Amino acid sequence: MMLAMKPVFDVLSDASRRHILALLAVEGELCVCELGAALDDIQPKISRHLAILREAGWVAARREGSWIFYRLATMPTWGKQVVAALGQGGVPAAELSQSQQRLTCFAAHPVRANKEEK
């Protein structure tokens, strides 16, 4: 799916979705449980945000057994620049750092047989 210009502001208007994109840019790929731990939020809410991001072409998913792992989708240069800007202030550095710390402490990481490179 190609990243569409029209819904950009609709998709990025939500702080949780901006946070998810910033985390995926840093971490490479994460499952819903990891994103829930990182954002300190519930699975249904994270899943809904991921569905919106996926429908808009911002994230891609891959299935491995019963797990679904999400990563940034292939996007044009302008999309990459938007995601890079999220890590440079679009998501406050303190919030992103705190999410990464929660992710590091998360004990229930799924085992990836085919972990893709960051």
Buried (B, 14 or more C-beta within 10 A) or exposed (E): EEBEEEBBEEBBEEEBBBBBBBBBBBBBBBBBBBBBBBBEBEEEBBBEBBEBBBEBBBBBBEEBEEBBBBBBBEBEEEBBEBBEBBBEEBBEEEBBEBBBEBBEEBEEEBEBEEEEEE
